[in-house]
Amino acid sequence: RVFNFNPGPATLPLPVLEEAQKDLLNYKNTGMSVMEMSHRSKEVSELIEEAEALMKELLEIPQDYRVLFLQGGASSQFYMVPMNFLREGSEANYIITGSFAEKAYKEAVKIGPTHIAASTKEENFTRIVKPEEIKLSSHPAYVHITSNNTIYGTQWHAFPDFGDIPLVADMSSDILSRRFDVSKFALIYAGAQKNLGPAGVTVVIIRPDMLERVPDHLPTMLKYDTHAEKNSLYNTPPVFAIYMVTLVLRWVKNSGGLAAIEKQNEEKAKVLYDVLDNSGGFYRGHAQKDSRSLMNVTFRLPNEELEKLFLSEAADQGIVGVKGHRSVGGMRASIYNAMTLEGCRALADFMKEFQRRHG
Ligand code: PLP
């Protein structure tokens, strides 16, 4: 297998893929694959219960919160959040630190009154906002943040606290990568395809009082309480994707839990950031140092010709997926949980060698 630095769908842990391969034809001696099984079967209900329980255990989620497994990607949460929580007489507040944050905001604009509480767009999203830059509206329905900005390679390292105002976070690209206090959040959502599993399922972590705020007039599928009441089994859920998420959660647990994963992620990111910092300016990071992401390392080379050469030489060495997003250019190494330290070292060695030859 290659070292896959793609930003998502991203590389999955090898033991997880091997286990799925083993289970594929005959899940738990049922004589069929888990994806061929009724979603009303005991096996599937147990799978969903296990996934919720493991999420709660690993992230230390308060017991009364619910963990839901939905479809439609994180992008569907961009409109579900305002549809469920934006009431008349209040404003949806957004802190805009990247393109996905902006997309979330633009969906909310279609639903009701909105307010940009802070933004770093003018600086091409090279950093997270400072607490003193955040200006909330007069009656905030909630404040929405994006914990890790996948495209720009920036990440919140300390979360803001607005007291009783519900804090909502898109954690698509860093959920399960580090420890944090879930109880500070009213709702967290994440598309699975970076740290949690394959695309096709979106995880929503929701505080119980938020479920009570859901208005009755919404279409059934768009109401969070529908999915909470039915344990994510209101309609046919993406069983295979949830099964894969469960395997990933077991893998995280067996790897020593979130503390161990966090330590490993810090080590991995340091290997790459050290190369940037010791390159004498050959590699230029996009993110300001105090906003650097542990998940997406973004950098540029001296010119586009060298960048093209970098990509093709890297691919020759089995290092793939490092092309940056077009809005930043250059490179982006996505080093989610399943990327190994070995993979990061291989990329770091390649970067040093490339500089020696072309610098
Ligand atoms: N939010 C963030 C932070 C992302 O990185 C992405 C995808 O890369 C999305 C939202 C969109 O997710 P989806 O493709 O699941 O709709």
Residues whose N, C-alpha, C, O or C-beta is under 5 A from the ligand:
A	BS01	PLP	G8 G72 G73 A74 S75 F100 N148 T150 D170 S172 S173 G191
